[in-house]
Amino acid sequence: MKKLLFALTALLALLQYRIWMGENNLSEYFLLQTQIAAQQESNAKLIARNQILKEEILDLKSGTEAIEERARNELGLVKEGETFYRVVGSELRERNSFGH
């Protein structure tokens, strides 16, 4: 009976050691769970970004409106017969008037 009790106690000690100190222990498990959650969040953001890019590609392939909008916004192009106006915000005018 003593030998059985000793064997069970030794087995319990060995298992406890593996859980807390051994390879793939409990703290590593929780760390990996945190890293997995962070990676899944990052993947979700990238999937959303890719979907936006796919929609933009379809817009660019399907018509000239998206191309025209991009040219106006990114390159500052203006159609013939249009007048370009630049509106400067009040904060910028105030900073310039005080010499900052």
N, C-alpha and C positions, 0 to 999 in steps of 0.2 A: 504494500500500500504506500509506503514511504517513497519507493522508487517511482511509482506512478505519479505521485504528487510532485516529486522533484522534476520528472520529465515534463509534466504539464507546465510547471512554473518556468522551466528553462525554455520551453516552446513559446510561452507567453512573452518572456523577456526578449527572445529573438524576434518575434513578430513586432513587438513594440519598438525595438531598435530599428527595424526596417521601415516602420511607419514614420518615425521621427528623424532618423539620422541616415538611413540607407539611400541607395540610388532611387530616384523617382519618389522622394519622400513627400510628405503632405504639404510642406511649404512650397516646394517646386510645383506641385499640382495647382495651388492657388495662384502662384505667379503666372503659370501658363494660362489659367482661366482668364486672368486679367489681360494678358497679351492677346489672347484670342478675341476677347470682346473689343479691344482697341483696333485690332486688324479688321474685324467685321464692320466696325463703324467706318473705318477708312475705305474699305471696299464699297460700302453703300454710297459714300460720297463720290467715289470714282465712277460708279455705275450711273449715278444721276448726272454727273458731268459728261460722261460718254453719250448718254441719251440726248442731252442738249446739243452736243456736237453733231450727232446723227441727224437731228431735226434741222440744224443749220445747214448741213450738207445737202439734205433734201431740198431745202428752200433755195439754196444756191443753184442746184441742178434744175429746178423746176421753172424758174422765172428770173426776170431781170430786176424785179423790185428789191430783192434781198441784196443783189450785187450793187444796185444804185444806193441803197441805204448804207451799205458798208463803205462805199466810196465817199459818200457825203460825210459820214461820221469819222472815218479813220484818215481820209486823205484831204478832207475839206473841199471836195469838188462842188462846183455850183453850175447849174444848168444855164444855158444861154438865155438871156432875158431876165434872169433872176438877180435880185440884189441881196448881197450878204450883209447881215447885221450881226455884230458881236455885242452881247449884253454883258457888261461888267457889273459884278455884284457890289453892293454898297460897302461891304467890308474891305474890298480891294481898293476902292476909291478913298476910303477913310485912311487906310494905311499909307497910300501914296501921297495924300495931302499932308500928312504929318511928317513925311520924309523918312519913314521906317523902311 
